[in-house]
């Protein structure tokens, strides 16, 4: 019973720090002791390890999404014009 309570409290403590740990944001840096404690917990706790993996997947998906480039607006306009002319049968 006490071990379960200790794990629950450690999970709660860890959950509030996982994102900061993964981001490595200097403005919200964890001290070395917190990093070691969190890493030890992640090595033992499947629930928190899963949460960290979920955060990593979200970060990866957002990075890929942000890297996508939209087509040049002038190119899009040009294609619309070409298609309009094709529809009107003005191009060979």
mmCIF file as gemmi writes it, N, C-alpha and C atoms, coordinates in Angstrom:
data_model
loop_
_atom_site.group_PDB
_atom_site.id
_atom_site.type_symbol
_atom_site.label_atom_id
_atom_site.label_alt_id
_atom_site.label_comp_id
_atom_site.label_asym_id
_atom_site.label_entity_id
_atom_site.label_seq_id
_atom_site.pdbx_PDB_ins_code
_atom_site.Cartn_x
_atom_site.Cartn_y
_atom_site.Cartn_z
_atom_site.occupancy
_atom_site.B_iso_or_equiv
_atom_site.pdbx_formal_charge
_atom_site.auth_seq_id
_atom_site.auth_asym_id
_atom_site.pdbx_PDB_model_num
ATOM 1 N N . UNK Axp A 1 ? 0.823 -1.198 0 1 0 ? 1 A 1
ATOM 2 C CA . UNK Axp A 1 ? 0 0 0 1 0 ? 1 A 1
ATOM 3 C C . UNK Axp A 1 ? 0.868 1.263 0 1 0 ? 1 A 1
ATOM 4 N N . UNK Axp A 2 ? 1.887 1.283 0.84 1 0 ? 2 A 1
ATOM 5 C CA . UNK Axp A 2 ? 2.761 2.452 0.916 1 0 ? 2 A 1
ATOM 6 C C . UNK Axp A 2 ? 3.56 2.597 -0.368 1 0 ? 2 A 1
ATOM 7 N N . UNK Axp A 3 ? 3.994 1.479 -0.952 1 0 ? 3 A 1
ATOM 8 C CA . UNK Axp A 3 ? 4.747 1.529 -2.218 1 0 ? 3 A 1
ATOM 9 C C . UNK Axp A 3 ? 3.876 2.093 -3.331 1 0 ? 3 A 1
ATOM 10 N N . UNK Axp A 4 ? 2.6 1.693 -3.356 1 0 ? 4 A 1
ATOM 11 C CA . UNK Axp A 4 ? 1.683 2.199 -4.378 1 0 ? 4 A 1
ATOM 12 C C . UNK Axp A 4 ? 1.47 3.702 -4.219 1 0 ? 4 A 1
ATOM 13 N N . UNK Axp A 5 ? 1.354 4.154 -2.994 1 0 ? 5 A 1
ATOM 14 C CA . UNK Axp A 5 ? 1.185 5.581 -2.722 1 0 ? 5 A 1
ATOM 15 C C . UNK Axp A 5 ? 2.441 6.355 -3.124 1 0 ? 5 A 1
ATOM 16 N N . UNK Axp A 6 ? 3.596 5.808 -2.812 1 0 ? 6 A 1
ATOM 17 C CA . UNK Axp A 6 ? 4.858 6.464 -3.181 1 0 ? 6 A 1
ATOM 18 C C . UNK Axp A 6 ? 4.991 6.561 -4.699 1 0 ? 6 A 1
ATOM 19 N N . UNK Axp A 7 ? 4.621 5.492 -5.407 1 0 ? 7 A 1
ATOM 20 C CA . UNK Axp A 7 ? 4.678 5.504 -6.874 1 0 ? 7 A 1
ATOM 21 C C . UNK Axp A 7 ? 3.71 6.54 -7.428 1 0 ? 7 A 1
ATOM 22 N N . UNK Axp A 8 ? 2.521 6.599 -6.85 1 0 ? 8 A 1
ATOM 23 C CA . UNK Axp A 8 ? 1.525 7.569 -7.309 1 0 ? 8 A 1
ATOM 24 C C . UNK Axp A 8 ? 2.038 9.001 -7.128 1 0 ? 8 A 1
ATOM 25 N N . UNK Axp A 9 ? 2.637 9.277 -5.989 1 0 ? 9 A 1
ATOM 26 C CA . UNK Axp A 9 ? 3.177 10.617 -5.747 1 0 ? 9 A 1
ATOM 27 C C . UNK Axp A 9 ? 4.337 10.922 -6.685 1 0 ? 9 A 1
ATOM 28 N N . UNK Axp A 10 ? 5.183 9.932 -6.947 1 0 ? 10 A 1
ATOM 29 C CA . UNK Axp A 10 ? 6.297 10.124 -7.868 1 0 ? 10 A 1
ATOM 30 C C . UNK Axp A 10 ? 5.784 10.352 -9.281 1 0 ? 10 A 1
ATOM 31 N N . UNK Axp A 11 ? 4.738 9.619 -9.677 1 0 ? 11 A 1
ATOM 32 C CA . UNK Axp A 11 ? 4.137 9.831 -10.999 1 0 ? 11 A 1
ATOM 33 C C . UNK Axp A 11 ? 3.592 11.253 -11.119 1 0 ? 11 A 1
ATOM 34 N N . UNK Axp A 12 ? 2.936 11.704 -10.077 1 0 ? 12 A 1
ATOM 35 C CA . UNK Axp A 12 ? 2.389 13.063 -10.105 1 0 ? 12 A 1
ATOM 36 C C . UNK Axp A 12 ? 3.521 14.08 -10.207 1 0 ? 12 A 1
ATOM 37 N N . UNK Axp A 13 ? 4.572 13.894 -9.424 1 0 ? 13 A 1
ATOM 38 C CA . UNK Axp A 13 ? 5.728 14.778 -9.467 1 0 ? 13 A 1
ATOM 39 C C . UNK Axp A 13 ? 6.342 14.757 -10.874 1 0 ? 13 A 1
ATOM 40 N N . UNK Axp A 14 ? 6.489 13.563 -11.427 1 0 ? 14 A 1
ATOM 41 C CA . UNK Axp A 14 ? 7.105 13.397 -12.746 1 0 ? 14 A 1
ATOM 42 C C . UNK Axp A 14 ? 6.257 14.015 -13.843 1 0 ? 14 A 1
ATOM 43 N N . UNK Axp A 15 ? 4.954 13.82 -13.767 1 0 ? 15 A 1
ATOM 44 C CA . UNK Axp A 15 ? 4.051 14.332 -14.807 1 0 ? 15 A 1
ATOM 45 C C . UNK Axp A 15 ? 4.178 15.845 -14.963 1 0 ? 15 A 1
ATOM 46 N N . UNK Axp A 16 ? 4.466 16.527 -13.861 1 0 ? 16 A 1
ATOM 47 C CA . UNK Axp A 16 ? 4.602 17.988 -13.927 1 0 ? 16 A 1
ATOM 48 C C . UNK Axp A 16 ? 5.958 18.415 -14.488 1 0 ? 16 A 1
ATOM 49 N N . UNK Axp A 17 ? 6.855 17.458 -14.696 1 0 ? 17 A 1
ATOM 50 C CA . UNK Axp A 17 ? 8.202 17.802 -15.167 1 0 ? 17 A 1
ATOM 51 C C . UNK Axp A 17 ? 8.591 17.172 -16.501 1 0 ? 17 A 1
ATOM 52 N N . UNK Axp A 18 ? 7.842 16.213 -16.97 1 0 ? 18 A 1
ATOM 53 C CA . UNK Axp A 18 ? 8.209 15.5 -18.197 1 0 ? 18 A 1
ATOM 54 C C . UNK Axp A 18 ? 8.35 16.46 -19.376 1 0 ? 18 A 1
ATOM 55 N N . UNK Axp A 19 ? 7.381 17.346 -19.562 1 0 ? 19 A 1
ATOM 56 C CA . UNK Axp A 19 ? 7.436 18.264 -20.701 1 0 ? 19 A 1
ATOM 57 C C . UNK Axp A 19 ? 8.658 19.172 -20.628 1 0 ? 19 A 1
ATOM 58 N N . UNK Axp A 20 ? 8.939 19.693 -19.45 1 0 ? 20 A 1
ATOM 59 C CA . UNK Axp A 20 ? 10.13 20.54 -19.288 1 0 ? 20 A 1
ATOM 60 C C . UNK Axp A 20 ? 11.399 19.753 -19.573 1 0 ? 20 A 1
ATOM 61 N N . UNK Axp A 21 ? 11.443 18.518 -19.15 1 0 ? 21 A 1
ATOM 62 C CA . UNK Axp A 21 ? 12.59 17.641 -19.387 1 0 ? 21 A 1
ATOM 63 C C . UNK Axp A 21 ? 12.801 17.423 -20.884 1 0 ? 21 A 1
ATOM 64 N N . UNK Axp A 22 ? 11.716 17.127 -21.588 1 0 ? 22 A 1
ATOM 65 C CA . UNK Axp A 22 ? 11.828 16.849 -23.02 1 0 ? 22 A 1
ATOM 66 C C . UNK Axp A 22 ? 12.153 18.105 -23.824 1 0 ? 22 A 1
ATOM 67 N N . UNK Axp A 23 ? 11.624 19.242 -23.404 1 0 ? 23 A 1
ATOM 68 C CA . UNK Axp A 23 ? 11.863 20.489 -24.128 1 0 ? 23 A 1
ATOM 69 C C . UNK Axp A 23 ? 13.274 21.024 -23.932 1 0 ? 23 A 1
ATOM 70 N N . UNK Axp A 24 ? 13.885 20.698 -22.823 1 0 ? 24 A 1
ATOM 71 C CA . UNK Axp A 24 ? 15.213 21.235 -22.477 1 0 ? 24 A 1
ATOM 72 C C . UNK Axp A 24 ? 15.247 22.754 -22.604 1 0 ? 24 A 1
ATOM 73 N N . UNK Axp A 25 ? 14.178 23.392 -22.191 1 0 ? 25 A 1
ATOM 74 C CA . UNK Axp A 25 ? 14.06 24.844 -22.266 1 0 ? 25 A 1
ATOM 75 C C . UNK Axp A 25 ? 14.903 25.487 -21.171 1 0 ? 25 A 1
ATOM 76 N N . UNK Axp A 26 ? 15.897 26.302 -21.544 1 0 ? 26 A 1
ATOM 77 C CA . UNK Axp A 26 ? 16.746 26.919 -20.521 1 0 ? 26 A 1
ATOM 78 C C . UNK Axp A 26 ? 15.968 27.832 -19.581 1 0 ? 26 A 1
ATOM 79 N N . UNK Axp A 27 ? 14.843 28.364 -20.026 1 0 ? 27 A 1
ATOM 80 C CA . UNK Axp A 27 ? 14.045 29.25 -19.18 1 0 ? 27 A 1
ATOM 81 C C . UNK Axp A 27 ? 13.303 28.466 -18.094 1 0 ? 27 A 1
ATOM 82 N N . UNK Axp A 28 ? 13.137 27.158 -18.292 1 0 ? 28 A 1
ATOM 83 C CA . UNK Axp A 28 ? 12.43 26.33 -17.315 1 0 ? 28 A 1
ATOM 84 C C . UNK Axp A 28 ? 13.232 25.048 -17.051 1 0 ? 28 A 1
ATOM 85 N N . UNK Axp A 29 ? 14.52 25.213 -16.923 1 0 ? 29 A 1
ATOM 86 C CA . UNK Axp A 29 ? 15.406 24.051 -16.8 1 0 ? 29 A 1
ATOM 87 C C . UNK Axp A 29 ? 15.212 23.331 -15.467 1 0 ? 29 A 1
ATOM 88 N N . UNK Axp A 30 ? 15.354 22.026 -15.537 1 0 ? 30 A 1
ATOM 89 C CA . UNK Axp A 30 ? 15.345 21.208 -14.326 1 0 ? 30 A 1
ATOM 90 C C . UNK Axp A 30 ? 16.771 21.138 -13.789 1 0 ? 30 A 1
ATOM 91 N N . UNK Axp A 31 ? 16.907 21.084 -12.484 1 0 ? 31 A 1
ATOM 92 C CA . UNK Axp A 31 ? 18.266 20.935 -11.953 1 0 ? 31 A 1
ATOM 93 C C . UNK Axp A 31 ? 18.699 19.478 -12.101 1 0 ? 31 A 1
ATOM 94 N N . UNK Axp A 32 ? 19.984 19.239 -11.935 1 0 ? 32 A 1
ATOM 95 C CA . UNK Axp A 32 ? 20.557 17.908 -12.172 1 0 ? 32 A 1
ATOM 96 C C . UNK Axp A 32 ? 19.887 16.833 -11.307 1 0 ? 32 A 1
ATOM 97 N N . UNK Axp A 33 ? 19.571 17.175 -10.07 1 0 ? 33 A 1
ATOM 98 C CA . UNK Axp A 33 ? 18.908 16.224 -9.188 1 0 ? 33 A 1
ATOM 99 C C . UNK Axp A 33 ? 17.524 15.837 -9.694 1 0 ? 33 A 1
ATOM 100 N N . UNK Axp A 34 ? 16.766 16.815 -10.165 1 0 ? 34 A 1
ATOM 101 C CA . UNK Axp A 34 ? 15.441 16.526 -10.72 1 0 ? 34 A 1
ATOM 102 C C . UNK Axp A 34 ? 15.542 15.663 -11.977 1 0 ? 34 A 1
ATOM 103 N N . UNK Axp A 35 ? 16.535 15.952 -12.81 1 0 ? 35 A 1
ATOM 104 C CA . UNK Axp A 35 ? 16.726 15.168 -14.033 1 0 ? 35 A 1
ATOM 105 C C . UNK Axp A 35 ? 17.037 13.713 -13.682 1 0 ? 35 A 1
ATOM 106 N N . UNK Axp A 36 ? 17.916 13.517 -12.731 1 0 ? 36 A 1
ATOM 107 C CA . UNK Axp A 36 ? 18.276 12.154 -12.337 1 0 ? 36 A 1
ATOM 108 C C . UNK Axp A 36 ? 17.07 11.42 -11.737 1 0 ? 36 A 1
ATOM 109 N N . UNK Axp A 37 ? 16.314 12.114 -10.902 1 0 ? 37 A 1
ATOM 110 C CA . UNK Axp A 37 ? 15.125 11.505 -10.293 1 0 ? 37 A 1
ATOM 111 C C . UNK Axp A 37 ? 14.094 11.149 -11.359 1 0 ? 37 A 1
ATOM 112 N N . UNK Axp A 38 ? 13.879 12.061 -12.301 1 0 ? 38 A 1
ATOM 113 C CA . UNK Axp A 38 ? 12.906 11.815 -13.361 1 0 ? 38 A 1
ATOM 114 C C . UNK Axp A 38 ? 13.356 10.663 -14.263 1 0 ? 38 A 1
ATOM 115 N N . UNK Axp A 39 ? 14.608 10.647 -14.649 1 0 ? 39 A 1
ATOM 116 C CA . UNK Axp A 39 ? 15.118 9.556 -15.489 1 0 ? 39 A 1
ATOM 117 C C . UNK Axp A 39 ? 15.004 8.205 -14.786 1 0 ? 39 A 1
ATOM 118 N N . UNK Axp A 40 ? 15.28 8.174 -13.485 1 0 ? 40 A 1
ATOM 119 C CA . UNK Axp A 40 ? 15.142 6.922 -12.722 1 0 ? 40 A 1
ATOM 120 C C . UNK Axp A 40 ? 13.682 6.477 -12.707 1 0 ? 40 A 1
ATOM 121 N N . UNK Axp A 41 ? 12.776 7.432 -12.549 1 0 ? 41 A 1
ATOM 122 C CA . UNK Axp A 41 ? 11.355 7.092 -12.537 1 0 ? 41 A 1
ATOM 123 C C . UNK Axp A 41 ? 10.907 6.596 -13.915 1 0 ? 41 A 1
ATOM 124 N N . UNK Axp A 42 ? 11.343 7.265 -14.96 1 0 ? 42 A 1
ATOM 125 C CA . UNK Axp A 42 ? 10.964 6.846 -16.318 1 0 ? 42 A 1
ATOM 126 C C . UNK Axp A 42 ? 11.491 5.45 -16.636 1 0 ? 42 A 1
ATOM 127 N N . UNK Axp A 43 ? 12.611 5.081 -16.05 1 0 ? 43 A 1
ATOM 128 C CA . UNK Axp A 43 ? 13.165 3.743 -16.273 1 0 ? 43 A 1
ATOM 129 C C . UNK Axp A 43 ? 12.31 2.658 -15.623 1 0 ? 43 A 1
ATOM 130 N N . UNK Axp A 44 ? 11.506 3.037 -14.641 1 0 ? 44 A 1
ATOM 131 C CA . UNK Axp A 44 ? 10.696 2.06 -13.908 1 0 ? 44 A 1
ATOM 132 C C . UNK Axp A 44 ? 9.206 2.124 -14.213 1 0 ? 44 A 1
ATOM 133 N N . UNK Axp A 45 ? 8.71 3.267 -14.615 1 0 ? 45 A 1
ATOM 134 C CA . UNK Axp A 45 ? 7.258 3.481 -14.706 1 0 ? 45 A 1
ATOM 135 C C . UNK Axp A 45 ? 6.778 3.488 -16.163 1 0 ? 45 A 1
ATOM 136 N N . UNK Axp A 46 ? 6.036 2.474 -16.529 1 0 ? 46 A 1
ATOM 137 C CA . UNK Axp A 46 ? 5.524 2.365 -17.892 1 0 ? 46 A 1
ATOM 138 C C . UNK Axp A 46 ? 4.544 3.493 -18.21 1 0 ? 46 A 1
ATOM 139 N N . UNK Axp A 47 ? 3.737 3.854 -17.236 1 0 ? 47 A 1
ATOM 140 C CA . UNK Axp A 47 ? 2.738 4.909 -17.454 1 0 ? 47 A 1
ATOM 141 C C . UNK Axp A 47 ? 3.405 6.24 -17.814 1 0 ? 47 A 1
ATOM 142 N N . UNK Axp A 48 ? 4.412 6.626 -17.065 1 0 ? 48 A 1
ATOM 143 C CA . UNK Axp A 48 ? 5.098 7.888 -17.341 1 0 ? 48 A 1
ATOM 144 C C . UNK Axp A 48 ? 5.959 7.802 -18.601 1 0 ? 48 A 1
ATOM 145 N N . UNK Axp A 49 ? 6.527 6.627 -18.86 1 0 ? 49 A 1
ATOM 146 C CA . UNK Axp A 49 ? 7.29 6.423 -20.09 1 0 ? 49 A 1
ATOM 147 C C . UNK Axp A 49 ? 6.374 6.568 -21.303 1 0 ? 49 A 1
ATOM 148 N N . UNK Axp A 50 ? 5.167 6.052 -21.188 1 0 ? 50 A 1
ATOM 149 C CA . UNK Axp A 50 ? 4.177 6.19 -22.274 1 0 ? 50 A 1
ATOM 150 C C . UNK Axp A 50 ? 3.814 7.656 -22.472 1 0 ? 50 A 1
ATOM 151 N N . UNK Axp A 51 ? 3.632 8.378 -21.381 1 0 ? 51 A 1
ATOM 152 C CA . UNK Axp A 51 ? 3.327 9.814 -21.484 1 0 ? 51 A 1
ATOM 153 C C . UNK Axp A 51 ? 4.462 10.556 -22.178 1 0 ? 51 A 1
ATOM 154 N N . UNK Axp A 52 ? 5.704 10.233 -21.827 1 0 ? 52 A 1
ATOM 155 C CA . UNK Axp A 52 ? 6.858 10.872 -22.471 1 0 ? 52 A 1
ATOM 156 C C . UNK Axp A 52 ? 6.895 10.54 -23.96 1 0 ? 52 A 1
ATOM 157 N N . UNK Axp A 53 ? 6.595 9.296 -24.309 1 0 ? 53 A 1
ATOM 158 C CA . UNK Axp A 53 ? 6.568 8.903 -25.728 1 0 ? 53 A 1
ATOM 159 C C . UNK Axp A 53 ? 5.464 9.647 -26.466 1 0 ? 53 A 1
ATOM 160 N N . UNK Axp A 54 ? 4.322 9.834 -25.819 1 0 ? 54 A 1
ATOM 161 C CA . UNK Axp A 54 ? 3.232 10.602 -26.44 1 0 ? 54 A 1
ATOM 162 C C . UNK Axp A 54 ? 3.662 12.042 -26.701 1 0 ? 54 A 1
ATOM 163 N N . UNK Axp A 55 ? 4.324 12.657 -25.721 1 0 ? 55 A 1
ATOM 164 C CA . UNK Axp A 55 ? 4.822 14.025 -25.907 1 0 ? 55 A 1
ATOM 165 C C . UNK Axp A 55 ? 5.815 14.081 -27.069 1 0 ? 55 A 1
ATOM 166 N N . UNK Axp A 56 ? 6.677 13.079 -27.164 1 0 ? 56 A 1
ATOM 167 C CA . UNK Axp A 56 ? 7.659 13.05 -28.26 1 0 ? 56 A 1
ATOM 168 C C . UNK Axp A 56 ? 6.962 12.93 -29.617 1 0 ? 56 A 1
ATOM 169 N N . UNK Axp A 57 ? 5.918 12.113 -29.694 1 0 ? 57 A 1
ATOM 170 C CA . UNK Axp A 57 ? 5.178 11.962 -30.951 1 0 ? 57 A 1
ATOM 171 C C . UNK Axp A 57 ? 4.492 13.264 -31.338 1 0 ? 57 A 1
ATOM 172 N N . UNK Axp A 58 ? 3.894 13.925 -30.368 1 0 ? 58 A 1
ATOM 173 C CA . UNK Axp A 58 ? 3.233 15.204 -30.639 1 0 ? 58 A 1
ATOM 174 C C . UNK Axp A 58 ? 4.247 16.215 -31.132 1 0 ? 58 A 1
ATOM 175 N N . UNK Axp A 59 ? 5.399 16.282 -30.46 1 0 ? 59 A 1
ATOM 176 C CA . UNK Axp A 59 ? 6.45 17.21 -30.863 1 0 ? 59 A 1
ATOM 177 C C . UNK Axp A 59 ? 6.93 16.912 -32.278 1 0 ? 59 A 1
ATOM 178 N N . UNK Axp A 60 ? 7.102 15.649 -32.591 1 0 ? 60 A 1
ATOM 179 C CA . UNK Axp A 60 ? 7.548 15.245 -33.924 1 0 ? 60 A 1
ATOM 180 C C . UNK Axp A 60 ? 6.512 15.616 -34.985 1 0 ? 60 A 1
ATOM 181 N N . UNK Axp A 61 ? 5.252 15.347 -34.69 1 0 ? 61 A 1
ATOM 182 C CA . UNK Axp A 61 ? 4.186 15.675 -35.646 1 0 ? 61 A 1
ATOM 183 C C . UNK Axp A 61 ? 4.1 17.181 -35.867 1 0 ? 61 A 1
ATOM 184 N N . UNK Axp A 62 ? 4.202 17.951 -34.796 1 0 ? 62 A 1
ATOM 185 C CA . UNK Axp A 62 ? 4.146 19.411 -34.939 1 0 ? 62 A 1
ATOM 186 C C . UNK Axp A 62 ? 5.35 19.938 -35.7 1 0 ? 62 A 1
ATOM 187 N N . UNK Axp A 63 ? 6.512 19.337 -35.492 1 0 ? 63 A 1
ATOM 188 C CA . UNK Axp A 63 ? 7.711 19.761 -36.224 1 0 ? 63 A 1
ATOM 189 C C . UNK Axp A 63 ? 7.557 19.509 -37.719 1 0 ? 63 A 1
ATOM 190 N N . UNK Axp A 64 ? 7.026 18.317 -38.059 1 0 ? 64 A 1
ATOM 191 C CA . UNK Axp A 64 ? 6.819 18.009 -39.484 1 0 ? 64 A 1
ATOM 192 C C . UNK Axp A 64 ? 5.771 18.939 -40.084 1 0 ? 64 A 1
ATOM 193 N N . UNK Axp A 65 ? 4.729 19.219 -39.328 1 0 ? 65 A 1
ATOM 194 C CA . UNK Axp A 65 ? 3.656 20.077 -39.828 1 0 ? 65 A 1
ATOM 195 C C . UNK Axp A 65 ? 4.173 21.494 -40.047 1 0 ? 65 A 1
ATOM 196 N N . UNK Axp A 66 ? 4.974 21.989 -39.108 1 0 ? 66 A 1
ATOM 197 C CA . UNK Axp A 66 ? 5.517 23.34 -39.229 1 0 ? 66 A 1
ATOM 198 C C . UNK Axp A 66 ? 6.497 23.452 -40.387 1 0 ? 66 A 1
ATOM 199 N N . UNK Axp A 67 ? 7.144 22.355 -40.739 1 0 ? 67 A 1
ATOM 200 C CA . UNK Axp A 67 ? 8.133 22.378 -41.822 1 0 ? 67 A 1
ATOM 201 C C . UNK Axp A 67 ? 7.485 22.348 -43.204 1 0 ? 67 A 1
ATOM 202 N N . UNK Axp A 68 ? 6.21 21.999 -43.26 1 0 ? 68 A 1
ATOM 203 C CA . UNK Axp A 68 ? 5.54 21.955 -44.56 1 0 ? 68 A 1
ATOM 204 C C . UNK Axp A 68 ? 5.455 23.36 -45.134 1 0 ? 68 A 1
ATOM 205 N N . UNK Axp A 69 ? 5.74 23.444 -46.389 1 0 ? 69 A 1
ATOM 206 C CA . UNK Axp A 69 ? 5.695 24.752 -47.048 1 0 ? 69 A 1
ATOM 207 C C . UNK Axp A 69 ? 4.447 24.839 -47.903 1 0 ? 69 A 1
ATOM 208 N N . UNK Axp A 70 ? 3.829 25.96 -47.857 1 0 ? 70 A 1
ATOM 209 C CA . UNK Axp A 70 ? 2.665 26.204 -48.692 1 0 ? 70 A 1
ATOM 210 C C . UNK Axp A 70 ? 3.16 26.614 -50.077 1 0 ? 70 A 1
ATOM 211 N N . UNK Axp A 71 ? 2.393 26.301 -51.12 1 0 ? 71 A 1
ATOM 212 C CA . UNK Axp A 71 ? 2.822 26.705 -52.458 1 0 ? 71 A 1
ATOM 213 C C . UNK Axp A 71 ? 2.839 28.224 -52.582 1 0 ? 71 A 1
ATOM 214 N N . UNK Axp A 72 ? 3.69 28.68 -53.463 1 0 ? 72 A 1
ATOM 215 C CA . UNK Axp A 72 ? 3.8 30.108 -53.723 1 0 ? 72 A 1
ATOM 216 C C . UNK Axp A 72 ? 2.459 30.629 -54.247 1 0 ? 72 A 1
ATOM 217 N N . UNK Axp A 73 ? 1.907 31.688 -53.661 1 0 ? 73 A 1
ATOM 218 C CA . UNK Axp A 73 ? 0.609 32.209 -54.104 1 0 ? 73 A 1
ATOM 219 C C . UNK Axp A 73 ? 0.583 32.588 -55.585 1 0 ? 73 A 1
ATOM 220 N N . UNK Axp A 74 ? 1.691 33.096 -56.101 1 0 ? 74 A 1
ATOM 221 C CA . UNK Axp A 74 ? 1.737 33.453 -57.522 1 0 ? 74 A 1
ATOM 222 C C . UNK Axp A 74 ? 1.629 32.209 -58.399 1 0 ? 74 A 1
ATOM 223 N N . UNK Axp A 75 ? 2.261 31.123 -57.987 1 0 ? 75 A 1
ATOM 224 C CA . UNK Axp A 75 ? 2.173 29.872 -58.741 1 0 ? 75 A 1
ATOM 225 C C . UNK Axp A 75 ? 0.751 29.344 -58.746 1 0 ? 75 A 1
ATOM 226 N N . UNK Axp A 76 ? 0.086 29.439 -57.624 1 0 ? 76 A 1
ATOM 227 C CA . UNK Axp A 76 ? -1.304 28.981 -57.533 1 0 ? 76 A 1
ATOM 228 C C . UNK Axp A 76 ? -2.184 29.819 -58.45 1 0 ? 76 A 1
ATOM 229 N N . UNK Axp A 77 ? -2.004 31.12 -58.429 1 0 ? 77 A 1
ATOM 230 C CA . UNK Axp A 77 ? -2.784 32.007 -59.289 1 0 ? 77 A 1
ATOM 231 C C . UNK Axp A 77 ? -2.532 31.674 -60.758 1 0 ? 77 A 1
ATOM 232 N N . UNK Axp A 78 ? -1.264 31.451 -61.103 1 0 ? 78 A 1
ATOM 233 C CA . UNK Axp A 78 ? -0.917 31.118 -62.48 1 0 ? 78 A 1
ATOM 234 C C . UNK Axp A 78 ? -1.598 29.811 -62.909 1 0 ? 78 A 1
ATOM 235 N N . UNK Axp A 79 ? -1.573 28.81 -62.049 1 0 ? 79 A 1
ATOM 236 C CA . UNK Axp A 79 ? -2.223 27.534 -62.377 1 0 ? 79 A 1
ATOM 237 C C . UNK Axp A 79 ? -3.724 27.699 -62.559 1 0 ? 79 A 1
ATOM 238 N N . UNK Axp A 80 ? -4.338 28.53 -61.734 1 0 ? 80 A 1
ATOM 239 C CA . UNK Axp A 80 ? -5.77 28.794 -61.892 1 0 ? 80 A 1
ATOM 240 C C . UNK Axp A 80 ? -6.05 29.425 -63.256 1 0 ? 80 A 1
ATOM 241 N N . UNK Axp A 81 ? -5.202 30.373 -63.636 1 0 ? 81 A 1
ATOM 242 C CA . UNK Axp A 81 ? -5.375 31.029 -64.934 1 0 ? 81 A 1
ATOM 243 C C . UNK Axp A 81 ? -5.227 30.036 -66.082 1 0 ? 81 A 1
ATOM 244 N N . UNK Axp A 82 ? -4.205 29.177 -66.005 1 0 ? 82 A 1
ATOM 245 C CA . UNK Axp A 82 ? -3.988 28.171 -67.043 1 0 ? 82 A 1
ATOM 246 C C . UNK Axp A 82 ? -5.185 27.224 -67.12 1 0 ? 82 A 1
ATOM 247 N N . UNK Axp A 83 ? -5.653 26.771 -65.983 1 0 ? 83 A 1
ATOM 248 C CA . UNK Axp A 83 ? -6.808 25.865 -65.969 1 0 ? 83 A 1
ATOM 249 C C . UNK Axp A 83 ? -8.061 26.536 -66.523 1 0 ? 83 A 1
ATOM 250 N N . UNK Axp A 84 ? -8.262 27.792 -66.149 1 0 ? 84 A 1
ATOM 251 C CA . UNK Axp A 84 ? -9.411 28.527 -66.687 1 0 ? 84 A 1
ATOM 252 C C . UNK Axp A 84 ? -9.337 28.623 -68.205 1 0 ? 84 A 1
ATOM 253 N N . UNK Axp A 85 ? -8.129 28.906 -68.72 1 0 ? 85 A 1
ATOM 254 C CA . UNK Axp A 85 ? -7.974 28.995 -70.174 1 0 ? 85 A 1
ATOM 255 C C . UNK Axp A 85 ? -8.186 27.634 -70.836 1 0 ? 85 A 1
ATOM 256 N N . UNK Axp A 86 ? -7.725 26.565 -70.18 1 0 ? 86 A 1
ATOM 257 C CA . UNK Axp A 86 ? -7.96 25.222 -70.726 1 0 ? 86 A 1
ATOM 258 C C . UNK Axp A 86 ? -9.447 24.901 -70.778 1 0 ? 86 A 1
ATOM 259 N N . UNK Axp A 87 ? -10.155 25.256 -69.712 1 0 ? 87 A 1
ATOM 260 C CA . UNK Axp A 87 ? -11.602 24.997 -69.656 1 0 ? 87 A 1
ATOM 261 C C . UNK Axp A 87 ? -12.324 25.787 -70.741 1 0 ? 87 A 1
ATOM 262 N N . UNK Axp A 88 ? -11.882 27.014 -70.979 1 0 ? 88 A 1
ATOM 263 C CA . UNK Axp A 88 ? -12.505 27.852 -72.025 1 0 ? 88 A 1
ATOM 264 C C . UNK Axp A 88 ? -12.002 27.459 -73.422 1 0 ? 88 A 1
ATOM 265 N N . UNK Axp A 89 ? -11.123 26.487 -73.482 1 0 ? 89 A 1
ATOM 266 C CA . UNK Axp A 89 ? -10.576 25.986 -74.75 1 0 ? 89 A 1
ATOM 267 C C . UNK Axp A 89 ? -9.746 27.044 -75.47 1 0 ? 89 A 1
ATOM 268 N N . UNK Axp A 90 ? -9.003 27.823 -74.716 1 0 ? 90 A 1
ATOM 269 C CA . UNK Axp A 90 ? -8.163 28.863 -75.29 1 0 ? 90 A 1
ATOM 270 C C . UNK Axp A 90 ? -6.714 28.411 -75.472 1 0 ? 90 A 1
ATOM 271 N N . UNK Axp A 91 ? -6.368 27.237 -74.957 1 0 ? 91 A 1
ATOM 272 C CA . UNK Axp A 91 ? -5.007 26.722 -75.099 1 0 ? 91 A 1
ATOM 273 C C . UNK Axp A 91 ? -5.048 25.502 -76.019 1 0 ? 91 A 1
ATOM 274 N N . UNK Axp A 92 ? -3.948 25.291 -76.77 1 0 ? 92 A 1
ATOM 275 C CA . UNK Axp A 92 ? -3.913 24.131 -77.674 1 0 ? 92 A 1
ATOM 276 C C . UNK Axp A 92 ? -3.902 22.813 -76.935 1 0 ? 92 A 1
